[in-house]
Amino acid sequence: MTPAEFPVRRPVATAMIFAALVLLGAIAWRIIPVELFPDIEGDRLSVAFTRPGSEPEVVERELLRALEARVETLPGVAETWGTVTGDSGRLRIRFEPGTDLHVRDLDLRRIAADLERTQPRGTRIEVQSFDTEIVSRFVMVVQITGAGDRFALRDLAEEEIRPRLASVPGVSAAMLFGGAPRELRIAIDPQRIAALGIDAASVAERVTAALARPRFAGTAASGAGRAAVLVDGRPEGEVSLARLTLVPGRNVQLRHVADVALTAGEEEERARVDGRPAVTLVLFKQAEANLVRVGRALRERLHELEREFAASGLRFTIAFDGARTVEEQLRRLEKLAAGGFAIALAVLLLFLRQLRPVAVVAVSVPASLLIGVALLYLSGQSVNLITLFGLAVGIGMLVDNSIVVYEAVQRRLERGDGPDEAAVRGVGTTARAILAATATNAVVFVPLAFTVFESGLVRRLLEVLALAYLIPLAASLLVALGLVPLLARYLAAPAALARLAAERARRRAHGGLPVPSRAREVFSALLAVALRRPGAWLAATGLLVVASALVGAVWLGASAGGAEPARADEVRLQVDLPPGLSLDGATERVAVLEEAALAIGGVERVTSLVREEDASLTIRLEPEERRPPGTDAALVRERLQRAAREMTGVEIRSVGSGGGGGEEDEGLQELLGQAAPEVVISGPDADRLAELARQIEAALEELPEVASAWPRARPGREEVWVEPEQRALASLGLTAGEVLPVLALLRREGFELQVGYQERAGREIPVVFRRPGRVDREAVTRLPVVTPAGVRRLGTLARLRRAGSPTAIQHHNGRLEIAVRYRLSPQAPRTGPERAAL
């Protein structure tokens, strides 16, 4: 028995096989993971390291080169890139295709642990992976605004709103950004502690001991047996903590040398919506949860919270909804499938004018889809934007194979074969053609096997896309060769035989001549005209091809300009701020840009994230039908550029356009193969390379076709060095290690104790030592230091030197290297000889 005979000779077995596959597809459709992006493992790993207080050259020698030497011994290493800025750095490793990254990750963690044990205390070496796991778990971003201050808003969001959203079934995490968490701040006065002859370290030790957890003191007999005895000496509140005795035998309490208060911590960034303070919640789903269902449940919970907190003036805004994005793509796929399916059935019904033959295709196409979903699930894939795109491209070909096989069976019936023989011979004559057609469609992905990609992540994305495209084709091929012959034999063949018998009777009634058909006559006349005048038909076809090419060229040229499309609904901008600003100063400048954006008619929402050195702006436009004429992305950019030019040192650029978007942004662009072009120089002399890089950067910026140029690795923040006076320290019998720890009081972030303060509600709050007032150069030199000879100013024991920004040290495959990146202006040629010459 040949494979072509099996569906006809074993109809029950064939029907059971396909029923099982269709049932599996229906089950898979219910349980297959739905997520925004596939969870893809790239081909790179990263090692981040820091050695506090060390110079860049020391970090390079002790950490970067040591890591490079050990990494070179690992199998499968293709390239390495190392960067050192200040006392920290990063080593990125790209591995050859096929390398097991889980094994290499374990090897790197072992190397990092071994190296960290040989370094001074405080050195940290961490291994990180480059994959899309966090994107695949992403659900939505919710921004919360209110009438109160941002710190009260943060507390409310942390205590009331985040737990409610995190409790939604399928949600794995709810991360809160914006504002500042509460802390128990101990603002210690260096002058007071120095006058009392104590130092900050001893104060911290006493506070740590007072806040320590209850200690076990033994057991005691009770009526129910023996019970553990715990001693709990923790203070009942900040007032009680302020009365803590610092020096036994002396009436020196914590409140004598410091102000103790429960307050908000220091902010590093601020979130704003329409010029109002906001906090942001980023929500993630569990690995196997359905993104669409989790998104619906979260939206329902948000509606409940809106009604509950309406009286408090809170407003909830969904800044980005990944669940709705996938849901819209699913609906688009459903409409595409339903529309194409309905058109195919209508055309078949128009020409065949019988329901049973149409029912063959009506059954085969849904069966192909469900079997494709089953195969997609069994291959470990999920429903996401990439697989949905592949399915949308391949779904239009599901009808073809079934129609070809049915038409071949119909032809055999017309030639007088019986139903069984017609089904077998119909499959036999079309199997090779169907296999060849399917192979022709699949061959477009063959170049993937021979293409070398800079990023393994891009390769894996294309592999997922190819799989989502080919699986429906394979399912359609299986249905066409197995299910369609069975349906044609038992569903359509009896009706076809009856139709053929009726047609023979009509022919006999017309003397054996074909029955007149108006449609056939019209088609025959058009075909005769085309054969008599082929030149006219070829010319018309050529004109259509040329017109299509011109339209496509114009569209591609417009989309290659690098700016947002004029019809875009959202404009994302990066704002570079002048150095030296405080967070309040940065917020004032961003507020000017927000006001300029909100003054434009048709702007629906303006969101911003402000940091001291830069900010990001997202302007959401209303739907096009509701906007005033002329309001588009270009107008928004022009207005904000005009507002930025009125402020010194403020520059605006598009997100992703280059110019120093940060290491994380550039790393993501490299992973996706979208990094900016660059000029790379390497050699043994770091100073000479830095000078050449500056010359190249200046030369690039002089070219009219180049919009901007910048070094790939940015220098660190400006540094002020405190250099001990060895003679002064020696005269007092001190060492630098005994004096310089007093500088911890000057740190902007303060220093946090290992233990926290527990409120009555059970919430543990961090305890942070900070110095009151503004810290400047004079404050550093006036800092009192307790010595055996009395109190001395730090300025008499050490000198301050402004060292500027540390130069970034870059390695590529163990060799010193500096890269200068650049971005072309919109007027630069994109293709052709002019681009090659540029």
N, C-alpha and C positions, 0 to 999 in steps of 0.2 A: 504494500500500500504506500503510495507516494504521499508527500505532505499535502499536495493539492487535493487528494482524494479524502483525506482524513475528515474535514468538516462535513462532507456529504455522507461518507460511509459510517461515521460515528457522530451522528447529530446530538445525541444525548450527552456524550462526553464533552463535545465542543461547547454545547450550551452551558453545561455546569462549569467548565473552565472560565468562560467569559462572565458568567454570573458571579463567580467567586471574585474575579478581578474587579468587576464593577462594584461589588459590595465592599471590597477592600478600598477602592477609590473613594466611595461614599464615607467610609469610616475615616480614611486618611484626611479627607476634607474637613472633618470635624476636629481632628486632633493634631493636624500638622501645625508646627509653630508658625506664628505670624509675627514678623518683626520688621523694623524699618530698614535694616541693612543686614546682609549675611554676616555671620560670625566667621571671619576669615583670618587665618594666621599668615602673617607676612614672612619675609625672609630675613628679618633683621632683629637684633637684640641690642640693647643699650645698657651701658654701665655708667651710672652717675656717681661722682665721688667728691668729697670735700675734706679738707684738712685745715681746720680753723686756725687763722693766724700765720699760715705759711705763705711765702712768696710764690708767685707763679712758677718761677724756675724750679723751686723745690717740689712743688706739686707735680710739675712735668717729670722731674727725675724720679721721684719716689713713688708716684702713683701711675701716671699715664704711661711712661715707658715700661714700668714693671708689668702693667696690665697688657700692653702690646706684646711684650715678650712671651707672656704666658698664653695669650690668645692665639698667637701664631702657631702654637703646637696643637691646637684643636683641629680635627679633620673638618673639611668642608668650608673653611673660611675663605671668602672671595675678596673682600675689601674691608678696610677699617678707616674710620675718620675719628680723630681725637681733637678736643678743644679744651683749653685751660683758660679761665678768666678769673683773675684774683686767686682766691684759695679754693676754688672749686672747678670742676670740669666734667666732661662727658666723653665716653668712648662709644662710638656706634660701629656695629659689626654687621656686614652683609654676608650671608652664607650662600653656598652654591645651591641650585635647585635640587630638591630631593633630600636635603639634609633634615634630619629629625631635630626640630628646634626644641622639643621638650628635653631631649638628652643634652643638647648644647646649653640650654638654660640651666640645667642642674650642674653642668661643668663650670659655667660662669659663676654660679652662686658659690660653688666650692672654692674657686680661685679667689673670689672677692672675700670670702670668709678667712681664707689663709692669709691673704695680704693685709686685711684689716687688723689681724692679730699682731702684725709686726709694726704697726704704725702707732703714733702717739695717741693718747686718750682723746676722744672726741672725733676721731676720723670716722667717716661714714662712707661705705661703698655699697651701692644698691644696684641690683640688676632689674631692668625693665624690658618689657616686650612691646613690639609694635604690631598691634592687631586691631580688629574692628569690634572687639567684644563689647566695649562700652557703648558704641554706636548702635549695635544690634539690640541692646537692652533698653535703649532710650525710648521714652514715651512722650513726654511733653515738658514744656517750660511754662510755669505759672508765675506771674508777677502780681504782687499784692501791694496796693497803695492805701493810705489812710490819712486822716486829718491830723493825727498826733505826730510826735517826733519819731524819727526813724529807729531809735533805740527801743521805745515802747512797742513799736510795730514789730521789731525783731523778736522781742520777748513773746508777744502775742502769737506770732507765727510759729515760734519754736515750741511753745507750751500747748497751744490749742489747735492750730491748723495742721502743722506737719504730722502729728500723731494720727489725726483723722484721715489724712490722705494716705499715709503709710499703711493704714489698716485695711485699705481697699484690697480685695482678693487679687492676687497676681502681682502686686507692687512689691519690689524687693528693697528699694531704698528711696528716700526723699532727702535730697541734699539742699541745704539752706545757704543762700549767699546774700550779701548786703547787710548793712547795719554793722553791729558789732556785738558779740556775745557778752553776757554779764560776767564780771569778775570782781573778786574781793581785792581792791587795790590798796596797797600799803605804800603811800607816798612818803618815802623816808627822806629826812633832811640831813645831808652830809655834815652840815655845820654842827647840828645838835649832837649827833653821835660822836663826832670828833671831840667836842667839848667834854663829853662824859667818858672819853677814853675807850670807847667800844667801836667795833667796825660792823659793816653791813653783814659780813659772813656770820658773825655770832648772833646777830638779830635774826637772820634767816634760820639758823639752827634752833633757836628758842621757839620761833613760830612753828616750825616743822614739828617739833616735839609736842607742842600744845595741840596741834591739829591731827596728831597721829590717831590711828584707829584704836578702838578699845583693846586693852591688853589682858591676856589671860592671867588670872591671879591664883588659880587653883580651883578646888571643888569644895562644896559645903553640903552637909547633910540636910535634907528636907523631908517633909512628910511623904513625898512621892519618890524618895530615893536621894541620890546625890545629884547636885546641880553645879554647873560651871559658874565660876565667879569671874566677871569681867570688870575691869576698871576703865571707866570712860571719863577722861578729864578734858574733853573737848569743850571749848567755850560755846555758850548758848546763842551768841550773836556777835555782830561786829563790835558792839559796845563792850561786851565781856572780853573779846579778844584785845581790844585797845587797852584794857587794864592788865594785860599780861606783864608779869615782872620779868625784866630782861637780865638783871644782874642780881643773883642771890645775895641777900644781906644788905642790899641797897634799894631804896625806894625809887627805882628807875623802871618806869612802865613804858609799854610800846607807844602809848598816846603822847608821851613826852618827847619822842623823837620822830614820830610819823603820824600822818593822818590816815585813818582806816575808814574806808567807805565801800559800800556795795554799789558799784556803778558800771557803766558800759566800758568795754575795752577799747583799745585803739583800732580805728578803721584803717584798712588797707585799700579798700575800694568802695564805691557807692553806686548803687543801682537807682535809676530814676525812670519814671514813666510820665510823659507829658509835663516834665518839669517838677514833678512831685517825688519825694523820697519813696523808695520802694524796696521790698525784699523779694528775692527770686527763689522759687522752689524748682529744682530739676528732679523729675520723677523717672525712675527706672523700673522695668518689669523683671519678673523671674525668668529664668532661661527658657522654660517650656510653656510660658504663658502666652495666650493669644493677644497680640498687640491691640487688635481692633476691640475686643471685648474689654480689655483693661482700660482702654481709652474711653469707651462709653461709660464704664463704671466710674471713672474719675470725673468725667463731665457731670454725671448725675450728682456725685458728692460735692463738686464745686457749686452746683446750683443750690444744694442744701446749705452750704456754708454762706453763700451770698445772701440767702434769705435770713439766716441766723444772725449774721454780722452787719446787716444793712443799717441797723440803728447806730452802730459804732462808726459808720462812715467808711467801712472797708470796701475796696473794689478789687475784684479778681479779674485778671486779664491773662488769657492764654496767648503767650507770645509766639509759641510754635507748638504745633500738635502733630507729632509724627504718626499717631494712630489715625487721625483724620486723613493725613496724606496717603497712607496705605489704603485706607478705606475708599478714598476717591479713586485710586488706581484700580482697586478691585471692581468698583462699579463701572469704571471705564472699560475694563476687560469684559465684564458681563455684557455691557451694551455692545461692545465690538463683536463678541461671540454671538449674542442673540441677533444682532442686525445681519451679520454675514450668514448666519444659519437660516434666518427667515428669508433672505434674498435667494439663497441657494434653493430652498424648498419651493419658493414661489416660481423660480425659473424652471425647475424640474416639473412642477405641476403644470406650468404653462405648456411645456413641450410634450410631456407624457400624458397629461390629462387623466391620470389614474392615481389613486391614493396609495395603493399598496407599494408600487415602486418608490414613491416618495417616502413612505414609511421606512424603507430600508436605510436611506440616508438619515432620516430623522432619528433612527435608533443608533446608527453607527457613530455619528459625530459626538453625542453625549457620552457614549461608551468610550470613545477615544480619549475624551477629556478626563473622565474619571480614572481610566487606566493610567493616563499620563500623570495625574495627581498621585496615584498609588506609587508609581515608579519614582516620582520626585520625593515622596516621603521615605521610601525604602532606600534611596540613595543618600539619605541624611540631610537633605536640603530643607529649606523653609520657604514660606511665602513672604517675599520682601520686594523692594522696588526693583532689584536686579532680575529676579526670577519672573516677576510680573511683566517686565519688559520683554524678556525672552518668550514668554507665553503669548504675549500680544503679537509678536512678530510671527510666531509659528502657527498660531491658531487659524490663520486664513488658509492654510494648506490642508486642514484636516478633511475637508469635503472631497478633495481631488481624488485621492486613492479609492475611496468608496464608489465614486461615480464611474471611474475607469473600469473597476472590476464589474460593477453592475452592467455597464454598457457592453462589456465583452460577453457576459452571460446572456444578455438580451440578443446580441447578434447571433450567438449559437442557437438560441431558440428560433430565431427567424429563419435559420438555415435548416431547420427540421430536426435538430437534436432533441432528445428527451430532457426532462428537467435535471436528472442526475448528471447525465453526460454533459449538458450545457454548463452546469456549475463547475464541474471538474475541468473541462477544456477551457472555459472562460478564465479561471484562475491560472491555468497552465500557460495560456498565451499572453497574459498580462503581468505575470509575476516578475519577469526580468525587467520589463519596462518600469514597473513600480519601484523595484529595487534600484534601478539606475536613476530614476527621478529623485528618489530619496537621497541617494548618494550624492547626486549633483547639488542638492540643497545643503547637504552636510559638509561638502568639500570646502566650503568657504571658511571653515574653521581649521583646516589643515595647516595653514601658515602659522597658527599658534605654536605648533610643535617645533618650528624652526626659527621663530622670532625671539630675539634676545631683548628682554625688558629690563630697564634700569631698576624697576621695583617689582619684587615678587608679588606684592599685593595687587598690582594691576593685572598681572598674569592670572592670579587666582580669581579676580573679579570676572575676567573674560572667560575663564573656565566655567564658572557658575552660570554666566550668561549662555554659553554654548550648551551646557547641560539642559538649561531650561528651554532652549530652542529645539534641541534634538529629541528630547524625551517625548513631546507630543507627536513628532513625526514618527518615532518608533512605535508609539501606541497606535497611530493611524495605520501604519503598515501592518501591524499585527491584526488589527480589526479588519482591514481590507482583505487580507489573505485567509483569515479564519472565520470571522463572524459574517461578513457580507455574503460569501458564497452560501452559507447556511440560511441566511435570511432570504436571499434571492431564490433558493431552491424551494423553501417551504412557505414563503410569504408572497413573493412577487411572481414566481413562475406560473402558478395557476391563473392569475389575472392576465399575465402576458400571453399565455396560450389562448385564453379566451379572446383577447384583443386581436391576436393574429388570425384566429379563425374568423372573426367578424370582418377583418380587413380582406381576407381571401374571398369571403362572400361578396363584399362590395366590388372587388375586382371582377369577379365573375359576372356581376350585374352590369359592369361597364365593358364587357367583352374582353377581359383580360388586360385592359389598359390600367395604368395608375389612376387612382381617384384624384380628381382635380383639387389642388390646395392653393389658396391665395398667397399664403406666406411663402410657400416654395416657389411660386412664380415670381414674386418680388425679389427674393434672394437670387434666383437664377438670372434675372434681368440685371441686377447690380453686378454680379460676378462676370456676366458677359461684357458689360461696359468696361470693367476694370481690365479684362484681358485684351479688349480691343484698343484701349488707350492707357497703357501702363505708365507712360511718361507723366501724365497729369496726376495719377494716383501717387507715384513716387515723389513728385514735387511737393504735393500737399503733405505727405508724410514727413518729408525733409524739413518743410517749414515748421511743422509742429515740433520736431526734434530740436531745431535751432531755437525756437521760442522758449521751449522748456529749459534749454541750456542757459539762455540769457537770464531768465527769471531766477534760475538756481544760482548763477554767478553773482547776480545782484544781491540775493539773499545772503549768500555766504560772505560776500564782501562786507555787507552791513553788520553781520554777526561777528566778524573777525576784528572789529575795531578795538576791542578790549574794554569798552565802557558798558554800562548797563543798557539793555534795550530800552528804547523810548517808551515802550508799552509795559515796562516792568511795574509790578505792583509794590515792590519793596526796594529801597535803596540802603545799602550798607556802606558805611564810611568809617575810616580810621582817622582819628584826630591826634596829631603829634603836638605836644605842648612844650613850652620853653622849659629848660631845666631849672631846678631850684624852687619850684612851686610847692606849696603845701597842698593838702587835699582840698582844703577850703578854696584856695586860689584856683586850683584846677576846676573845681565845681562851678565857680563863678564864670569862667571862660566857656565851659560847656553849656551853661545856662543861656548864654548869649546865642549860641548856635541853636539851642532848642527853641528859643523864642522866634528865631528867624524861620525855623522849619514849621512851627505851629502857625505862623502868620500866613503861610501859603494855603490858599483855598484847595480843598481836596485832600489834605493830609489827615489821615485817620488817627495815627498814633505815632509818638516819638519815644523810643526807649534808648537809654544810654547806660554805659558802665564806665565810671570815672575812676582813674588812678592818677597818681601824682605826675607820672611822666607821659601818659597818653590816655585816650578814651576811645570808645567805640560808640557809634551812633547808628541806629536802625530806624528809618523813616518808612512807615507803612502808609501807602496811599489807599484811598477809597476805591471801590470798583469803578472801572472806566466810565460806565454809564452815569455815575453820580459825580464825577469830577468836573470842575469848570474847564472849558476849552483851553488847551495849551498847558495844562498841568501834567507833567510827566517827570521821569527820572532826571532828564537833562536840566529841566528848570530847577528842580530841588538842588542838584549839585551846583548850579550856577549861583543860586541865592546863598547857599551856605559858604561857597568859596568867597563870595563878596563879603559876607559877615566875618569870615576868618581873616581876610586881608586887613580888616580894621583893627585887629589885635596883633600885637607884636609877638612873633615867634610861634604863632598857631598855623599849622598846615593841615590840609585835608587831602586824603587820598582814598581811593576805593579799596575795599578789603580784598586782599589777594593780589594787589597790583605791585607788591614788592615795596622795598624801602624800609625793611626792618620790621616786619610784622611779628618778630619774636621767634625764639628758637622752636617753640611748639608749632607755630603756623608754618614755618619753613620746613620743619620735619614732616608735617603732614603733606605739604605740597610735593616734597621729594618722594614720599611713599606713593602718591598718586601720579607721579611722573609729570608734575606741573611746576617744578621749580624754575625760577628765573634763570636765563642764560648767565654764564659767568666766565671770567678770565682767571685762569689759575696759574700761579707761579710757585716754584718750589726751589729749595736750595738749602745749604747748611747754615747760612748766616741769617738769624731772625731779624736783626736790625736792618740789614740790607733789603730783606724781603718786605719789611714794613714800609720802608722808603719807596720801593718800587710800587707797592700797592697804592700808596697815596698818589704817586704820579699817574698811575693807570686810572685811578678814580677821577682825578682832575681832567685827564685827557678824554675820558668817556663823556663826562658832563659837558665838555665843550662841543661835542657833536650835536648838530641840530636834531638828528634822528633819535637821540637818547633822551628820555625824559628824566631819569635819575640813575645814580650809581651809588653803591654802598658796599662795605665789606661784609662778607658772609657771616663772620663772627664779630659781634659788637664788643667794643671794650666795656669793662666793668664800670661801676659807679666811681665817682671821684673819691679818693682816699685821703685821709689825714693820718699821718704816722705819729705815734707817741714813742720817742726814743729815750730810754732811761739815761740819766747822767751817772755813769758808773762811779765817778769819784765821790759825788754827793751821797750815793747809796752806800758806798764802802765806809764813808766817815760815820755813818749812822748804824753800821753793822746790818744793813738790809740787802736783800736781793730783789731783782726785778720781779720775780715771781711772787714776792710778798707785797709789793706795792701796786702793781698793775691790775690785780683783780678789783680794785676799787672802781675801775672804769666800767664795771658791769652796771653801776647805777646810771650811767649816761646812755645806755642802750635805749633806743627808741622803743623797742618792744619789751624793755625791762627784762627781768628774769623770773621765770615761773617756778614755784615750788613743786616738788614731787608729789605732795599731798594736796588735796583740795578741801574747801570749806563746804560742809554739808548743811543745806537748809533744812528747816523742819519738815518740808514737804518731801524730803528725800533726795532732792536734786543736788548734785555736787558741782560747785562752782570753782574755777581755778583761782588760785591765790598768786598775785603778781606784785613784785616789788618794782616801783617806778620812782623816778626823781621828779619832784614837782618843778614846774616852770620850764622855760625854754632853755635848751642846751645849745651853746655856741662856743666859739674858741675861748673866750674869756672864762666861761663857766668851767671849762676843762682845766685851765691853768689855775683857777681858784679852788679846785676840789681839795678838801683837806684830807691829809693822810696821817694816821696815828703812827708815831714812831717811838722808840725808847727814849728819845730826847724831847718828846712832846709832839705837838701837831705841826706839820709842815704842809705848805701848799704843793700841789703836784707840779706846778710850774717851776719850783726850785729843785725838783728831783728828776724832771724829764723835760724835754723840749718837743714842741709840736712842729711838724713839717708837712706842708701840703704836697702830696706826691702825685696828684693828678689821677687820671684813670688808668688802671692797669691794662697793658696791651694783651690782646687775646693771642694765645699760642695755639696754632693749628697743626695737626699731623694728618697725613694721608698715607696709609700703609707704612707707618713708622717714620716717614720723612716729613720734615718741616714744609709747610705749605700755607699760602694765603690766597684766598679767592675773593675777587671783586665781582659782585653781581650787578646787573643793570636791567633796566626796563625801557623798551622802545616806546617812543611817542606814538599816538594814533596816526600821525602823518607818515610814519616810516613804512616803506614797502613791505608787504607781507609775503609775497611770493615772487618768482621770476628772477631774471638776471640782476635786477637792481637789489633784490634782497641778498642774493649770493655775493654781490660786490660789497654790500654793506657789512 
